Amino acid sequence: MTDHSQSTAAEPTGRIVLLTTSHRVAPGVLSWPAWQTLHAADRVLCADPGHPQLPYLREAGVEVEQAAADAHELVAACAGGRTVVVLPGGEGDQRITDGLARLAGSGRVSMPDLELLPGSYDLPGARLLDLVQVMDRVRRECPWTSRQTHRGLAKYAIEEAYELVEAIEDGDREELREELGDVLLQVVFHARIAEEGIPAGEDGGDDGEGEGEDDGDEALGAFSIDDVAGALVQKLIHRHPHVFGDERAETPEDVHAHWQRTKAVEKRRESVTDGVPVGQPGLALAAKLAGRARAGGVAVELPRGEGIGYELLELAARAEAEGVDPETALRAAARVYRDAIRAAEGVAHPAR
C-alpha cells in the first residue's frame, strides 16, 4: 500500500522568484542572473500593466502574464517543480510577501523555495536622482518655490551654511545629516532655477521683482545640475593629479601646494586677493587675506591705525600664521561665554 502523504511530500515544490528592479536604473538594464531566470522561468507574472520593464522583456522574447496572483495561487503555480517569477511594482508587493509568510508559518503547506533577486539596484548616490526629480516638480507646482530667484535665496544659503557649522561644532550626527541636506537643497534649488535661463533683469528678490537695472531680454546662460556636477568632477580630477594622474604627493602640504599652483593657472588672477569674498565675516576675511599674502610671498606690512579693527586684524593675521582659524577660535570662546552667562542666570545649557 502506498503512503500518499509521503508521496506528496516528495514531490518537488518549485520556486517563487521576486524580481526587483530600481526605477533609478534605465528599464531593460538587468543583471545577467535576472535575464537567465526570466528566460528559464515557467511563468512570469506582473500585476502592473504599466511596469516600465514590460516592453523590454517582450522585446527580449520573455512572455509576461498580467496577473495579480495571491500567495495561494503562486504556491499552486509552482507545483511539480515549476519556477514562477513575479515582477513587483516599484514599492514592492506587500500583499504577496505577507501572504507567503503566513502560509510558510502555518506549517500546513509545502512551500516552494522563495528567492529575492535584484535585477537592478541602486548605486551610491542614486537617491540624488530622486532629489533632482522632486525639486523639478516642486519648482513647477509650488506657488512659493516657483517664484524664487538666485538673489532671493542667497540669504538662505548663508543661514544654512552657519547651521551646518553649528551642527559640526556641536558634534550632533543627526543634526549634521539634516543640515547637510539643507545645504544640498540650496545647490539643487539654484541649479534648477538656472535651467530656466532667467532674463538678467528679472533675477531679483524673492518677490519676483528685479532689484537691478534691466539688462534686456537676453537670458542668463542656462545650465543644469548635471553641468554643475560635471564641472566639479573635472575640477577635482584636474586638481588631484596625484590621484588620477602620474604626479606624486607625499604630504598634505604637497597637495595644497599643487592645488594653489593649479588654481593660479586656471584663474589667471592679477592679485592674490582676487576671488576672496569681502562679504564674509571680518575675522575670516582678515585671515584669508593674510593667508593669501603669505602663500603668495607678498611682503606687505599689516596696516597700522587707531581702533579695535586694526588690533583684530593683527590678531587674525597672527592666528592664521599659527595655523588657527580665528573665526572658529572666537566662536568657540563665545560659546563658552554664552554658557557662563546662562550659568550666572541659572538657566540650563541649551540642548546639544
C-alpha positions in Angstrom: 0.0 0.0 0.0 1.4 3.4 -1.0 1.7 6.1 1.7 0.0 9.0 -0.2 1.3 11.7 2.3 4.9 10.6 1.8 4.5 10.6 -2.0 3.0 14.1 -1.9 5.8 15.4 0.3 8.4 14.0 -2.0 7.1 16.0 -5.0 9.2 19.0 -6.0 7.7 22.2 -4.7 9.3 24.6 -7.3 10.5 28.1 -6.8 9.0 31.6 -6.5 11.3 34.4 -7.5 10.5 38.1 -6.7 12.5 40.0 -9.3 13.0 43.6 -8.0 14.3 46.5 -10.1 15.3 50.1 -9.3 13.4 52.9 -11.0 16.7 54.8 -10.8 18.3 52.5 -13.4 17.2 52.6 -17.0 14.5 50.0 -17.8 15.8 46.9 -19.6 19.2 47.2 -17.9 19.1 44.0 -15.8 21.7 41.7 -14.3 22.7 38.5 -16.2 21.2 36.3 -13.4 17.9 38.2 -13.8 17.9 37.6 -17.6 18.8 33.9 -17.1 16.0 33.4 -14.6 13.4 35.2 -16.7 14.2 33.1 -19.8 14.2 29.9 -17.8 11.0 30.5 -15.8 7.8 28.6 -16.5 5.7 31.7 -15.9 6.4 35.4 -15.4 3.7 37.4 -13.7 3.2 41.1 -13.3 0.1 42.8 -11.9 1.0 46.3 -13.2 0.3 46.8 -16.9 2.4 49.9 -16.9 5.5 48.3 -15.4 8.5 50.0 -17.1 10.3 46.7 -17.7 7.5 45.1 -19.7 8.3 46.5 -23.2 12.0 45.4 -22.8 11.0 41.9 -21.6 8.7 41.4 -24.6 11.4 42.6 -26.9 13.7 40.0 -25.4 11.2 37.3 -26.0 10.0 36.9 -22.4 6.3 36.3 -22.2 4.8 38.2 -19.2 1.3 37.4 -17.9 -0.7 40.3 -16.4 -2.0 38.7 -13.3 -2.4 39.7 -9.6 -1.9 36.3 -8.1 -2.2 35.8 -4.4 0.1 33.7 -2.2 -2.1 30.5 -2.6 -2.2 30.8 -6.4 1.6 31.3 -6.6 2.3 28.2 -4.5 -0.1 26.2 -6.6 1.6 27.5 -9.8 4.9 26.1 -8.6 3.5 22.6 -8.2 5.6 20.0 -10.0 8.8 21.9 -9.6 7.9 24.9 -11.7 9.6 28.3 -11.4 7.4 31.4 -11.2 8.9 34.9 -11.5 6.9 37.8 -10.1 7.7 41.4 -11.0 6.5 43.6 -8.1 5.8 47.3 -8.6 8.2 50.0 -7.7 7.2 49.9 -4.0 7.2 46.1 -3.8 4.1 43.9 -3.2 3.5 43.5 0.5 0.3 41.6 -0.2 2.2 38.8 -1.7 5.1 38.8 0.7 2.8 38.9 3.8 0.6 36.1 2.3 3.6 33.9 1.6 4.9 34.5 5.1 1.6 33.4 6.6 1.5 30.3 4.5 5.0 29.4 5.5 4.3 30.0 9.1 1.2 27.9 9.1 3.1 24.6 8.6 0.2 23.2 6.6 1.6 23.9 3.1 4.6 22.6 1.4 6.3 25.8 0.4 8.3 26.4 -2.7 11.7 27.9 -2.5 11.4 31.7 -2.1 14.1 33.9 -3.7 14.5 37.7 -3.8 16.5 38.5 -6.9 17.6 42.1 -7.5 17.5 42.6 -11.3 19.0 46.1 -10.8 19.9 48.0 -7.7 20.9 51.5 -6.7 24.5 52.6 -6.9 25.9 55.0 -4.4 24.4 58.5 -4.9 21.3 57.1 -6.7 19.0 58.9 -4.3 20.3 62.2 -5.7 18.3 61.4 -8.8 15.1 61.4 -6.7 16.1 64.7 -5.2 16.5 66.2 -8.7 13.1 64.9 -9.8 11.4 66.1 -6.6 13.0 69.5 -6.9 11.8 69.8 -10.5 8.2 69.1 -9.6 8.2 71.4 -6.6 9.7 74.2 -8.8 6.9 73.7 -11.3 3.9 73.2 -9.0 4.6 75.1 -5.7 3.4 78.7 -5.7 6.2 79.9 -3.4 9.1 77.8 -4.9 8.2 78.7 -8.5 8.7 82.4 -7.8 12.1 82.2 -6.1 15.3 83.7 -7.7 19.0 83.3 -7.1 19.2 86.6 -5.3 16.1 86.0 -3.2 17.5 82.7 -2.0 21.0 83.9 -1.3 20.3 84.7 2.4 19.1 81.1 2.9 22.4 79.7 1.6 24.3 81.8 4.3 21.9 80.7 7.0 22.1 77.0 6.1 25.9 77.2 6.0 26.0 78.6 9.5 23.6 76.0 10.8 25.8 73.3 9.2 28.9 74.7 11.0 27.0 74.8 14.3 26.0 71.1 13.9 29.6 70.2 13.2 30.8 72.1 16.3 28.1 70.5 18.5 29.1 67.1 17.3 25.4 66.1 16.7 25.5 63.5 14.0 21.7 63.5 13.4 21.7 67.3 13.1 24.7 67.1 10.9 22.9 64.8 8.5 19.9 67.1 8.4 22.0 70.3 7.8 24.0 68.7 5.1 20.7 68.0 3.4 19.6 71.6 3.8 22.9 72.8 2.2 22.4 70.3 -0.6 18.9 71.6 -1.2 20.3 75.1 -1.8 22.6 73.7 -4.5 19.9 71.7 -6.2 17.4 74.6 -5.9 19.8 77.2 -7.5 20.7 74.7 -10.3 17.0 74.1 -11.0 16.4 77.9 -11.3 19.4 78.2 -13.6 17.9 75.7 -16.0 15.3 78.3 -17.0 17.8 80.9 -18.3 16.1 83.7 -16.4 16.3 87.1 -18.1 19.0 89.1 -16.3 16.7 91.9 -15.4 14.3 89.5 -13.6 17.0 87.9 -11.4 16.0 89.9 -8.4 14.4 89.4 -5.0 12.2 86.6 -3.8 9.1 88.5 -4.6 9.9 88.1 -8.3 10.6 91.7 -8.9 14.1 92.7 -10.2 16.3 94.8 -7.9 18.8 96.0 -10.5 18.8 97.5 -13.9 17.1 95.7 -16.7 19.8 94.2 -19.0 17.4 93.5 -21.7 15.7 90.3 -22.9 18.8 88.2 -23.2 18.6 85.3 -20.8 21.4 84.4 -18.5 23.2 81.3 -19.6 21.1 78.3 -18.6 22.7 75.3 -17.0 21.6 72.3 -15.1 22.6 70.3 -12.0 24.5 67.9 -14.4 26.5 70.9 -15.7 27.3 71.8 -12.0 28.3 68.2 -11.2 30.2 67.7 -14.4 32.3 70.9 -13.9 33.0 69.8 -10.3 34.2 66.4 -11.4 36.5 67.9 -13.9 37.9 70.3 -11.3 38.5 67.5 -8.8 40.3 65.3 -11.3 42.4 68.2 -12.7 43.4 69.3 -9.2 44.3 65.8 -8.0 46.9 64.5 -10.5 48.4 62.5 -7.6 45.2 60.5 -7.5 44.1 60.5 -11.2 47.4 61.1 -12.9 51.1 60.4 -12.6 52.2 63.1 -10.1 53.2 62.2 -6.5 52.1 63.9 -3.3 53.5 62.5 -0.1 52.1 65.1 2.4 49.0 67.3 2.8 51.4 70.2 2.2 52.3 68.8 -1.2 48.7 68.5 -2.1 47.9 72.1 -1.0 50.9 73.5 -3.0 49.8 71.8 -6.2 46.2 72.9 -5.6 47.3 76.5 -5.3 49.5 76.3 -8.4 46.7 74.8 -10.4 44.2 77.4 -9.3 46.6 80.2 -10.2 46.9 78.8 -13.8 43.1 78.3 -14.0 42.0 81.6 -12.7 44.8 83.8 -14.2 44.4 86.2 -11.3 46.2 89.6 -11.2 46.3 89.7 -7.4 46.4 87.1 -4.7 43.4 88.8 -3.3 41.3 88.1 -6.3 38.4 85.7 -5.5 38.4 86.5 -1.8 34.7 87.3 -1.0 34.7 90.5 1.1 31.2 89.8 2.3 32.4 87.1 4.7 32.7 87.7 8.4 35.5 90.1 9.3 37.9 87.8 11.1 37.6 85.2 8.4 38.2 87.8 5.8 41.3 89.1 7.6 42.7 85.6 8.0 42.0 84.8 4.4 43.8 87.9 3.1 46.8 87.2 5.4 47.0 83.6 4.2 46.8 84.6 0.6 49.6 87.2 1.1 51.8 84.7 2.9 51.2 81.9 0.4 51.9 84.2 -2.5 55.1 85.5 -1.0 53.8 89.1 -1.0 55.9 91.1 1.5 53.5 93.6 3.0 53.2 95.0 6.5 49.9 95.0 8.3 48.4 98.5 8.2 48.6 100.3 11.5 45.9 102.6 12.8 43.8 103.5 15.8 40.9 101.4 16.9 39.9 97.9 17.7 39.7 97.0 14.0 43.4 97.1 13.5 44.0 95.2 16.7 41.6 92.5 15.5 43.4 92.5 12.1 46.7 91.8 13.8 45.2 89.0 15.9 43.6 87.4 12.8 46.8 87.5 10.9 48.8 86.1 13.8 46.2 83.3 14.2 46.4 82.4 10.5 50.2 82.3 10.6 50.0 79.8 13.6 47.5 77.6 11.7 44.5 78.7 13.8 41.2 79.7 12.2 40.4 82.9 14.2 36.7 82.7 13.3 36.4 79.2 14.7 38.5 80.1 17.8 36.4 83.2 18.6 33.2 81.2 18.1 34.4 78.5 20.5 35.3 81.1 23.1 31.9 82.9 22.5 30.1 79.6 23.2 31.9 79.2 26.5 31.0 82.8 27.3 27.3 82.1 26.4 27.3 79.1 28.8 28.8 81.2 31.5 26.1 83.8 31.1 23.4 81.1 31.2 25.0 79.7 34.3 25.0 83.1 36.0 21.3 83.4 35.1 20.6 79.9 36.5 19.5 78.7 33.1 20.3 75.3 31.8 22.7 74.9 28.9 21.0 74.6 25.5 20.5 71.2 24.2 23.4 69.9 22.1 
